[in-house]
Amino acid sequence: MITVTRLNGTTFWLNALFFESIEALPDTTITLTNGKKYVVKESEQELQSKVLKFYEHVNLLGLERVREKDETK
């Protein structure tokens, strides 16, 4: 899950596993796989960074975590 900010300043959590698309229309709009849309303050680049960090955290990309690898040495 990642934290995003509504245009009115309130924050909420979204499950990044259900993101279908992220667009700047000009406001950043997240479309979920169920068709629901959310307009948020974060830029496309910020969201990309948050989503990739989340994917790494849950090991969705199948990559060995560097921190875990370093701890085994």
N, C-alpha and C positions, 0 to 999 in steps of 0.2 A: 504494500500500500504506500502511496505517496501523499504528501500534504500539498494541497493547492489552495489558491486564494480567489474567492469570488470578487467581482468588480466592486462590491460594497465593502470589501475588506475582511469579511469573515473567512475563516479557513475551514477546510474539511478534507477528509481522506477519500481517495479513489483507488480502486484496485487496478493497477497498471496492467494486469494480465488481461483485462477486458477492453483495452484501448484498441479501437479500430483505426482511428486517424486523429491527427493533430494538425490544425490549420490556422493560419492567421487571416482573418476575414474582415477587417484588420485586427479585431480582438481575437485572442487565441481561443479557439474552440476545440474541445475534445469530444470526439464521437465514440461512444462505447459500442460494443458488438450488438447490444440490444436496440441500438438506434437512438438512445438518450444522448442529449448534447449538454455540455457544460461550457460556459464562457468563463475564462479565468484570466487573472492578471499576469501570470508567468508567461514568458516568451517561449516560442517553440524550442529554442536552444536550451533554456532552463529545464523545460519538461523532458527533453531528450536526455539531459544529464541525470535528472532524477530517476527516469525510467531505467536507464542503463545501470545506475547505482542499485536500484531495487532488484533488477534482474540478477546482478552479480551477488547481491545479498542472499537471494533465495537459490542461487546457483542454477538459474534457469538456462544459462548459456553453456553449461557443462564444463566450465573452466575451473581448474583447481585454484582455490583461494591462495593468494600470495602469503597472507598472514599465517594461515594454517601450515603452509609449506615451510615457512621460516621457523615456526614453532617446533617442527619435528626434527630440526637439525641440532 
